[in-house]
Amino acid sequence: MVSGTALVYDEEMMSYRLLWDDPECAIEVPERLSSSFKRLQDYHLVNRCVRVPVREATEEEITLVHSPEYLDVVKSTQTMDLEELKKMSEKYTAAYFHKNSYRCAKLSLGGTLQLVDAVMSGDVQNGMALIRPPGHHSQRSASNGFCVFNNVAVAAEYAKSKYEVQRILIVDWDVHHGQGIQYIFEDDPSVLYFSWHRYEHGSFWPNLSESDYDSVGKGRGTGFNINLPWNQTGMGNADYMAAFFHVLLPLAFEFNPELVLVSAGYDSGIGDPEGHMRATPECFSHLTHMLMHLAGGKLCMILEGGYHLRSLSESVSMTVRTLLRDPVPRLSGEMTPCYSALESIQNTRHAHSPYWKCLLHDVLKETRLVEETSTKGLKAPEPLHVDASAVDEFLENHMKKILHPTPPVTTLVVAPVENTLYLPAGVQLEESTVTPEQARHAIR
């Protein structure tokens, strides 16, 4: 049986950064990689993984998805001065270029393809690619949302062409809708794309109507594009688990993928300044564990977003621990999903019920949470201010409880004190609250 977990990482992908003042792009920093890798080292996870070297993607691989004209544009940034780079960046939405962007984007994509090779060739069972720039927003001819090349989309086309994979599941748990992946595969029934994302009825970036639950694909791909829009902030462990149990997993098992690719964006986690969600790091352990039961365990995690460095690094670490088959910790917090989450889940199920046997009963029941009883049109509550230091302090204490829980008392022994000398090591001793006189009286 194939075993082992691959880790793709190269510090050269930190050799570019934003060179001018742009509040929208300022959160995408090189330290996203270094802090995540450092945390993996702190937990002694790096030396347990199979290190896979990074390579540059070829032009042929890039143009599996992207146009030759766009490739030429990105290549041209290598020789631009600061003003030219800034002017080129302004042509796209929430994007920025650096002289090293092209080199790093080729390494980011090449590292992703190296991970696919390692998993598909049977060298490892699964793996994690710590890469930047991210990819799920980039489109055939456009950079978008910090993304240059669409790493996961190219990986899917690469797996289809090189390994003749016929069914690929892409799970996008980033807090933003990966519209780039949707556009590329919306008419392709060989790729099942699932994305949950902060939406708030279209008021959150990228502000697209096609990010809503009723965008289910086009042509032959109808039914293979699954959007689960979150219409309020504060989604937590219970909401994410409910989304997997009631939307993703039923469709994924019916689809029966041969490979699972995850756009692993951790801006869905607690403390992130973009997401304003509340999923704690162990939630990503559970999500990962559930996906490991698909495609014979062939699972590739590819880093996307995540902008609170401590939350990002802890969540990455919990993901890798699970890939390594460490025990999955207990979930913390309230485990009842909120009304808004249930509304989104039900509407997504209803939109897809004509296309999937596992949702057939939804058609028969004709249930959809209609606008009159929904949260649509209501003003969403303002997101709470993220206090980064408070989140750091919370995670410091929380991870100690998660990784070093107090073991439960499973056996209770009542014995005379003189016999406790012979109890095995590790047995918990409690002082008696009964006096010797009370004990003798009870025996009589």
SULCORRA-V702457 format. One record per helix or strand. SS is the DSSP state (h for helix, s for strand). FROM is the first residue (numbers start at 1). LEN is the number of residues. If there is no record, write none. Layout:
BEGIN
<<SS	FROM	LEN> <SS	FROM	LEN>>
END
This chain:
BEGIN
<<s	5	4> <h	11	4> <h	31	12> <h	46	3> <s	50	3> <h	59	4> <h	68	12> <h	82	8> <s	93	1> <h	101	20> <s	126	4> <s	139	1> <s	142	1> <s	144	1> <s	147	1> <h	151	13> <s	168	5> <h	179	7> <s	191	8> <h	209	3> <h	219	3> <s	225	6> <h	237	19> <s	259	6> <h	266	3> <s	269	2> <s	277	1> <s	279	1> <h	281	11> <h	295	3> <s	299	5> <h	309	15> <h	339	14> <h	357	9> <h	371	3> <h	388	16> <h	417	6> <h	436	8>>
END
